[in-house]
Amino acid sequence: MKIKLHFFKILILIVFLAPILSFAQNNNTGAFNSGEWLKYKFRYGFLNAGFASLEVKDTIYQNSPRFLIKGIGWTSGMVKLFYKVEDHYHSVIDKQTLYPELFRRRVNEGGYIISKDIRFYQDSTRARVTDYKRKKEASFDVVKGVQDMISSMYFIRNTNLSGLKINQEIAVYLFYDQKLNNFKFRFLGKEVLSTKFGKINTLKFKPFVESGRVFKGENSVVVWVTDDKNKIPVKIKADLVVGSLKAELVSFKGLANDFPVIFD
């Protein structure tokens, strides 16, 4: 069961952390808006393993208009028969800065339960974690502009990615598992990718991961992001110690910009 737990944690983390490429300032380029919805399908080897969806809505938080981003992950097919997963993530972000103010995590992975809220105080660079399962609270030092595992994707999507150089290494601070983490990525270049929607111009990245129990090596993960105004992750591939994992965008709606497809 321990291997199965790692498997789905990888599945969710890759799609949510893949686009964290914070090397430029947020330029409010309008990459997304309320109403956007993305759905990803995952395969573990030859198995259809599960799905994840991301949705942007309007909400009111502390009497101010905010974006609410909802991420859901679940197993399917044969995997669901022996390991049922239902993961829910909510991130409330400021519409101007795109900094997170509240991150909510509700996880049920084969009976393993996580129920936590993180409240970010960006001006005072603090994060307060409430663990409802253990009935504990704790406060942590962070940095201004720190992201959670959902908000990070939308922050960087709204960033100008022009001027990238091949092999450029970039990093971002993200608060996860009650720690301030520094995630690093390398830009590999541009690639025309064949998808179910047609051929798409993409930017290709390699996040550095820790080799060992889960990943085959530190260069085991590759991510493709649309080279357009939307900057959507469309494909993720990970070589694991046991097997391989792939994720692909299978459906979308409510995009803020056109989704350009190359026609031969």
C-alpha positions in Angstrom: 0.0 0.0 0.0 2.9 2.4 0.6 3.9 2.2 -3.1 0.4 3.0 -4.1 0.3 6.0 -1.9 3.5 7.4 -3.4 2.1 6.7 -6.9 -0.9 8.9 -6.5 0.9 11.6 -4.6 3.3 11.8 -7.6 0.4 11.9 -10.0 -1.2 15.0 -8.3 2.0 16.8 -7.4 3.4 16.6 -11.0 0.4 18.2 -12.6 0.1 20.9 -9.9 3.8 21.7 -9.6 4.9 21.2 -13.1 4.4 24.8 -14.3 6.2 26.5 -11.5 8.7 28.5 -13.5 9.1 31.8 -11.6 12.0 33.6 -13.2 10.1 36.8 -14.2 7.7 39.3 -12.7 4.0 38.8 -13.0 2.8 41.0 -15.9 -0.9 40.5 -15.7 -1.0 39.1 -19.2 -4.6 37.7 -18.8 -3.6 34.0 -19.3 -6.8 32.9 -17.5 -10.1 34.1 -16.0 -13.1 32.9 -14.1 -14.8 30.0 -15.9 -11.6 28.2 -17.1 -11.7 24.4 -16.6 -8.9 21.9 -17.4 -9.0 18.1 -17.2 -6.0 15.7 -17.2 -5.8 11.9 -17.7 -3.1 9.8 -16.2 -1.6 6.5 -17.2 0.7 4.3 -15.1 2.4 2.1 -17.7 -0.5 0.5 -19.6 -3.1 1.3 -16.9 -5.6 4.2 -17.0 -4.8 5.4 -13.5 -6.9 8.5 -12.8 -7.9 12.1 -13.6 -7.3 15.6 -12.3 -9.3 18.8 -13.0 -8.6 22.4 -12.3 -11.3 25.1 -12.3 -11.2 28.9 -11.8 -14.2 30.6 -10.1 -15.0 34.0 -8.6 -15.4 34.2 -4.9 -15.5 36.7 -1.9 -12.8 36.2 0.7 -12.5 38.6 3.7 -15.0 40.9 2.0 -13.0 41.3 -1.2 -13.3 39.7 -4.7 -10.9 36.9 -5.2 -10.2 33.9 -7.5 -11.0 30.5 -6.1 -9.1 27.7 -7.9 -10.3 24.2 -7.3 -8.2 21.1 -8.0 -9.6 17.6 -7.8 -7.8 14.3 -8.3 -9.3 10.8 -8.4 -8.4 7.2 -9.4 -10.3 5.3 -12.1 -10.5 1.9 -13.8 -8.5 -1.0 -12.3 -6.5 1.3 -10.0 -9.7 2.5 -8.3 -10.6 -1.1 -7.5 -7.7 -1.6 -5.2 -6.8 2.0 -4.3 -9.5 4.6 -4.2 -8.4 8.2 -4.1 -10.4 11.5 -3.8 -8.2 14.6 -3.4 -9.6 18.1 -3.1 -7.5 21.3 -3.2 -8.7 24.9 -3.0 -6.6 28.0 -3.4 -8.0 31.5 -2.9 -5.7 34.1 -4.6 -5.7 37.9 -4.9 -6.8 39.0 -8.3 -4.1 41.6 -8.7 -1.0 40.0 -7.3 -2.1 36.4 -7.7 -0.6 35.7 -4.3 -2.4 33.0 -2.3 -4.3 33.9 0.8 -5.9 30.5 1.7 -5.0 27.0 0.7 -7.3 24.1 1.6 -6.3 20.5 1.3 -8.7 17.6 1.8 -7.1 14.2 0.9 -8.4 10.7 1.2 -5.9 8.2 -0.3 -6.9 4.7 0.5 -8.0 5.7 3.9 -5.0 8.0 4.5 -6.6 11.4 5.5 -5.2 14.9 5.3 -7.4 17.9 6.3 -5.4 21.1 6.5 -5.8 24.8 5.9 -3.0 27.2 5.3 -3.6 31.0 5.7 -1.0 33.2 4.1 -0.1 36.6 5.5 1.9 37.9 2.6 2.7 41.4 4.1 4.1 39.9 7.4 5.6 36.9 5.6 3.9 34.3 7.7 1.9 31.2 7.1 -0.4 29.6 9.6 -1.3 25.9 9.2 -4.4 24.4 10.8 -4.3 20.6 10.9 -7.9 19.5 11.6 -7.1 15.8 11.9 -4.5 16.3 14.6 -6.2 19.4 16.0 -3.0 21.4 15.9 -2.0 24.9 14.7 1.4 26.2 13.9 2.9 29.4 12.4 5.9 29.5 9.9 8.2 32.1 8.4 7.8 32.4 4.6 8.8 35.0 2.0 6.5 37.5 0.3 5.0 36.2 -2.8 5.3 32.5 -1.7 3.0 30.2 -3.5 1.0 27.1 -2.7 0.9 24.1 -5.0 -2.2 25.3 -6.9 -1.6 29.1 -7.0 1.9 28.7 -8.4 0.6 27.4 -11.7 -1.7 30.4 -12.2 0.9 32.9 -11.1 3.5 31.7 -13.7 0.9 31.4 -16.4 0.3 35.1 -16.0 4.0 35.8 -16.5 5.8 36.8 -19.6 7.9 33.7 -20.7 9.6 35.4 -23.7 13.3 35.5 -23.8 14.0 32.1 -22.3 17.4 30.7 -23.0 18.0 26.9 -23.4 19.4 25.3 -20.2 18.4 28.4 -18.1 17.7 27.2 -14.6 14.9 28.9 -12.6 13.4 28.6 -9.2 10.4 29.5 -7.1 9.5 29.4 -3.4 6.6 27.2 -2.5 5.1 26.4 0.9 4.2 22.7 1.1 4.2 20.0 3.8 4.9 22.8 6.4 8.1 23.7 4.8 9.4 26.5 2.5 10.7 24.7 -0.6 12.9 26.0 -3.4 11.9 24.2 -6.6 14.2 24.4 -9.6 13.6 23.9 -13.3 15.5 23.9 -16.5 14.2 25.2 -19.9 15.0 22.6 -22.6 13.7 24.5 -25.6 10.6 24.6 -27.9 8.9 21.6 -29.4 5.9 20.9 -31.7 3.9 18.4 -29.8 1.2 16.1 -31.2 -1.9 16.0 -29.0 -5.5 14.8 -29.3 -6.3 18.4 -30.3 -3.7 18.5 -33.0 -0.1 19.7 -33.2 0.7 22.5 -30.7 3.7 24.7 -30.2 5.1 24.1 -26.7 7.8 25.1 -24.2 9.7 22.1 -22.7 10.9 22.1 -19.1 12.7 19.6 -16.8 12.0 20.1 -13.0 14.7 18.8 -10.7 13.4 16.1 -8.5 14.9 14.0 -5.7 16.0 10.6 -6.9 15.5 7.6 -4.7 12.4 5.9 -3.5 10.1 7.4 -6.1 11.8 9.0 -9.1 14.4 7.1 -11.2 16.8 10.2 -11.2 16.8 13.9 -10.7 16.1 14.4 -14.4 13.2 12.0 -14.5 10.4 14.4 -15.2 9.6 16.4 -18.4 6.8 19.0 -18.8 5.4 20.5 -22.0 3.5 23.9 -21.7 1.6 25.6 -24.5 3.7 28.3 -26.2 0.8 30.8 -26.3 -1.0 33.3 -24.1 -2.7 30.5 -22.1 0.5 28.7 -21.0 -1.3 25.5 -20.2 0.6 22.3 -19.2 -0.5 19.8 -21.9 1.8 16.8 -21.1 3.9 15.5 -18.3 6.1 12.4 -18.3 7.9 10.9 -15.3 10.2 7.9 -15.1 9.7 6.2 -11.7 11.8 3.7 -9.8 9.0 1.3 -10.7 7.3 2.0 -14.1 6.5 5.3 -15.7 3.7 7.9 -15.3 2.2 10.1 -18.1 -0.4 12.9 -17.9 -2.1 14.6 -20.8 -4.6 17.4 -21.1 -7.8 15.7 -22.4 -10.5 18.5 -22.1 -10.8 22.2 -21.5 -13.3 25.1 -21.6 -13.6 28.7 -20.8 -10.0 29.7 -21.9 -9.2 33.4 -21.8 -7.4 33.2 -25.1 -7.5 31.1 -28.3 -6.0 27.7 -28.2 -3.9 27.6 -31.4 -3.5 24.3 -33.2 -1.1 23.9 -36.1 -2.7 22.6 -39.3 -0.4 20.8 -41.8 
